[in-house]
Structures are given as structure tokens and as C-alpha cells.
Amino acid sequence: QSSRAPAISVSAESCIPAGLRLGPVPGIFKLGKYLSDRREPGPKKKVFSYEVPPVFQVRMVRGELVDETGSSALEWIGLIRAARNSQEQTLEAVADLPGGQIFYRALRDVQPGEELTVWYSNPLAQWFDIPVTATPTHDEKGEERYICWYCWRTFKYPNSLKAHVHFHCALSHGRPFLHHDH
């Protein structure tokens, strides 16, 4: 994602088929760096998928995701918001080789009007030392919360906690991620 928090939401204008790959993602990959428990409303950008040919060849018009102006995914892929949890996630970030180019892959058919959101695949998360799991606790009201095991800061969503531990927690820096539940 870009060096700023994207305020634009990217949504499908037509069905995006499961397994479709977008990318590669340009620039320095910092998915989740600006993830927040809050969701600020902002401008929307609609994208749509033309019918994918049976051989899955990516062409300028057929088989490529383009936005409403005809721009290719490389121009807007960095605007796709990080998913706060697996329920809202529609895409996963993948790489063919560790340290290789990163692509986004549709986890399922994305329906028209649905927002595109992305999070790390497990292998990519491990490569970047991003926590793969987050175990919820329940607050006094019975609501699920996720607590940083280093600084005790509380989060509403698991991916917000994972991003905090990797990018922001001053107490976790320099320590390897602990891969067991706390």
C-alpha cells in the first residue's frame, strides 16, 4: 500500500471470479500499516472484471481488472483497504516465491457492490513476520477484544492487533513474534 492511509474504498462493479490474480503490487509492501479499528467513510472507486478467457491470458481488455476509466490494476491496487478480519476479507496477498513479487488473489467470487479488502496469506504473513493468529478475549460487556501481548493495548479486530504488533508496538520491536497463543 502507499505511504499514506487510503481513504478510498475500492468495490466491484461486476462479479470478480474466485482465483483471479491482480498485480503485481507496486512499491514497498506495507499492507496493514495504516489499519484502524475505525472505518472512515471516503470516496468510492468502482472496478469491474471483464469475462476471463478460458486460458486465463491477461489482456488489455479481456481478463484484466480495470477501473471505470479503463485504468489497469497497477494504478489503483494500492488503494485497496486492509481487511480488519476474515469475514470482510475478499482478497489475499500472495507471492509465488518468498521475497518475490506480491499479487492479490480473489478468495471467492466477489459480488457487484462488494468492497475489495485484502490481508496476508499465511505463508506471506510468516515471511514478513506478521502474526498469523489472534485469540480473542471478552471484555466486561461480553464483546470480543484482541489484546497486544507486549503493551496490553486493546483492539476490536484481529488484523488491527496483528498490524499493531508488526508496525507500531514499541515494546515488540526487536523481539521475534511469539507463534503460540497467549
Backbone torsions as a table, in degrees:
resi	resn	phi	psi	omega
1	GLN	NA	165.1	-176.9
2	SER	-70.4	177.6	-176.6
3	SER	-79.6	1.5	178.0
4	ARG	-125.6	162.6	178.9
5	ALA	-75.3	120.5	179.8
6	PRO	-70.7	131.8	177.9
7	ALA	-99.8	-6.4	-178.6
8	ILE	-88.9	137.3	172.3
9	SER	-101.9	138.6	-179.3
10	VAL	-106.1	123.7	-179.1
11	SER	-127.8	158.8	-179.3
12	ALA	-79.4	135.8	174.7
13	GLU	-94.0	-26.7	174.5
14	SER	-136.8	172.2	-177.4
15	CYS	-62.1	132.1	174.8
16	ILE	-106.2	119.3	-173.8
17	PRO	-71.0	145.5	176.2
18	ALA	-56.4	140.0	177.6
19	GLY	90.1	-12.5	-179.9
20	LEU	-63.7	132.7	179.6
21	ARG	-101.9	137.9	175.3
22	LEU	-115.3	143.3	173.6
23	GLY	130.6	-166.2	10.3
24	PRO	-73.8	160.0	178.9
25	VAL	-76.4	121.8	-178.0
26	PRO	-80.3	159.3	172.8
27	GLY	81.2	-168.0	-180.0
28	ILE	-79.7	128.9	-174.7
29	PHE	-87.3	111.7	179.4
30	LYS	-133.7	48.0	-179.1
31	LEU	-55.6	125.3	177.2
32	GLY	94.3	-7.5	-176.8
33	LYS	-57.2	-34.3	-177.3
34	TYR	-109.3	20.4	-179.6
35	LEU	-69.4	139.0	-179.4
36	SER	-133.6	154.2	173.1
37	ASP	-65.7	-29.6	180.0
38	ARG	-82.6	155.0	176.8
39	ARG	-124.6	103.3	-178.7
40	GLU	-81.6	132.4	176.4
41	PRO	-68.9	147.4	179.7
42	GLY	-158.1	-176.2	179.5
43	PRO	-62.9	152.9	179.7
44	LYS	-111.9	145.8	175.3
45	LYS	-122.6	128.8	179.4
46	LYS	-99.7	137.3	175.6
47	VAL	-126.8	156.6	179.5
48	PHE	-144.8	158.8	-177.2
49	SER	-112.5	128.9	170.9
50	TYR	-77.5	162.3	-179.8
51	GLU	-56.4	132.7	-179.0
52	VAL	-84.2	128.3	178.7
53	PRO	-65.6	155.0	-175.7
54	PRO	-57.3	-27.7	-179.6
55	VAL	-88.3	-0.4	179.8
56	PHE	57.0	37.1	173.5
57	GLN	-80.5	132.5	179.5
58	VAL	-86.7	121.6	178.2
59	ARG	-123.8	169.7	-177.3
60	MET	-59.3	-36.0	-176.5
61	VAL	-111.5	-48.6	-176.7
62	ARG	-94.5	129.6	175.7
63	GLY	89.3	-0.9	-179.6
64	GLU	-117.2	139.5	174.1
65	LEU	-77.7	131.7	176.9
66	VAL	-131.7	157.0	176.6
67	ASP	-88.1	-175.9	-174.0
68	GLU	-64.5	-17.8	177.7
69	THR	-96.5	-0.8	-179.5
70	GLY	91.4	6.3	179.0
71	SER	-71.4	142.7	-179.8
72	SER	-74.3	166.0	-178.5
73	ALA	-57.2	-30.6	-178.8
74	LEU	-59.6	-25.3	-178.1
75	GLU	-84.0	-20.1	-177.2
76	TRP	-131.3	-0.4	-177.1
77	ILE	-60.1	-32.4	179.0
78	GLY	-70.3	-9.6	178.8
79	LEU	-88.3	-8.4	-179.1
80	ILE	-69.2	128.7	-175.0
81	ARG	-74.6	145.4	174.2
82	ALA	-69.7	136.2	178.3
83	ALA	-74.3	136.3	179.0
84	ARG	-79.5	-26.1	178.7
85	ASN	-155.0	172.6	-176.0
86	SER	-70.0	-23.9	179.8
87	GLN	-67.2	-34.0	-179.9
88	GLU	-95.6	-3.0	-177.6
89	GLN	-76.2	130.1	177.5
90	THR	-114.8	-22.9	-178.4
91	LEU	-127.3	154.7	171.0
92	GLU	-126.2	144.7	177.9
93	ALA	-84.0	127.5	-177.6
94	VAL	-134.2	159.3	173.5
95	ALA	-138.0	140.0	179.4
96	ASP	-68.5	-33.3	179.9
97	LEU	-134.4	147.2	175.1
98	PRO	-57.3	129.9	-179.0
99	GLY	81.2	1.2	-179.3
100	GLY	-85.9	-174.5	179.4
101	GLN	-62.9	145.2	-178.1
102	ILE	-103.7	136.2	178.2
103	PHE	-124.3	160.9	170.7
104	TYR	-107.2	137.1	-179.4
105	ARG	-124.2	133.3	178.7
106	ALA	-69.3	125.1	-178.8
107	LEU	-75.0	-26.7	-177.7
108	ARG	-156.9	174.4	174.2
109	ASP	-62.9	126.2	178.2
110	VAL	-98.2	123.7	-174.0
111	GLN	-83.4	154.7	177.7
112	PRO	-53.6	135.8	179.4
113	GLY	89.3	-13.6	-178.4
114	GLU	-79.3	137.8	178.9
115	GLU	-74.6	141.6	173.6
116	LEU	-86.3	125.3	175.3
117	THR	-134.3	151.7	-172.0
118	VAL	-136.9	149.0	170.4
119	TRP	-145.6	166.7	-177.4
120	TYR	-63.9	141.3	164.9
121	SER	-70.4	158.2	-179.2
122	ASN	-56.8	-46.7	179.3
123	PRO	-61.4	-38.1	179.9
124	LEU	-69.9	-39.6	177.2
125	ALA	-59.8	-43.5	179.4
126	GLN	-64.8	-38.7	178.8
127	TRP	-60.1	-41.8	-178.9
128	PHE	-87.6	1.8	-177.2
129	ASP	59.7	43.5	173.9
130	ILE	-96.1	134.7	176.8
131	PRO	-56.0	140.1	-178.9
132	VAL	-92.5	-33.6	-179.3
133	THR	-122.5	158.0	173.9
134	ALA	-145.3	124.1	-177.9
135	THR	-95.7	125.5	-179.1
136	PRO	-77.2	153.5	167.2
137	THR	-117.9	175.1	178.6
138	HIS	-120.8	134.3	179.9
139	ASP	-81.1	-175.6	-177.1
140	GLU	-62.8	-21.0	177.7
141	LYS	-91.4	-1.7	-179.9
142	GLY	86.7	6.0	-179.4
143	GLU	-85.6	143.3	177.8
144	GLU	-65.9	137.3	175.9
145	ARG	-140.4	154.5	178.7
146	TYR	-120.6	126.1	-173.0
147	ILE	-112.7	131.4	175.9
148	CYS	-66.6	125.2	-177.3
149	TRP	-78.0	-1.5	175.9
150	TYR	-100.6	-51.5	-172.9
151	CYS	-113.0	-4.9	177.8
152	TRP	70.6	13.9	175.0
153	ARG	-67.4	144.7	-175.2
154	THR	-106.0	140.9	-179.8
155	PHE	-130.0	151.0	179.5
156	LYS	-82.9	-28.6	-174.9
157	TYR	-123.1	147.1	-177.8
158	PRO	-63.3	-39.8	-178.0
159	ASN	-71.9	-26.2	174.1
160	SER	-64.1	-41.5	176.2
161	LEU	-63.8	-46.8	-178.8
162	LYS	-59.4	-43.8	179.2
163	ALA	-65.3	-41.2	178.4
164	HIS	-59.0	-48.5	-178.0
165	VAL	-60.0	-42.5	-176.1
166	HIS	-76.3	-43.6	-171.3
167	PHE	-100.7	-29.3	-165.6
168	HIS	-124.4	-25.6	-172.9
169	CYS	-69.0	112.7	-178.4
170	ALA	-64.7	-27.2	-177.6
171	LEU	-82.4	-17.8	-178.5
172	SER	-91.9	-18.4	-175.0
173	HIS	-63.1	135.1	-178.7
174	GLY	88.2	-11.4	177.1
175	ARG	-102.8	140.5	174.5
176	PRO	-69.3	151.0	177.7
177	PHE	-65.9	134.9	177.5
178	LEU	-85.3	119.1	-171.7
179	HIS	-86.1	3.1	176.7
180	HIS	-104.4	162.5	-179.6
181	ASP	-71.3	150.6	-179.7
182	HIS	-114.6	NA	NA
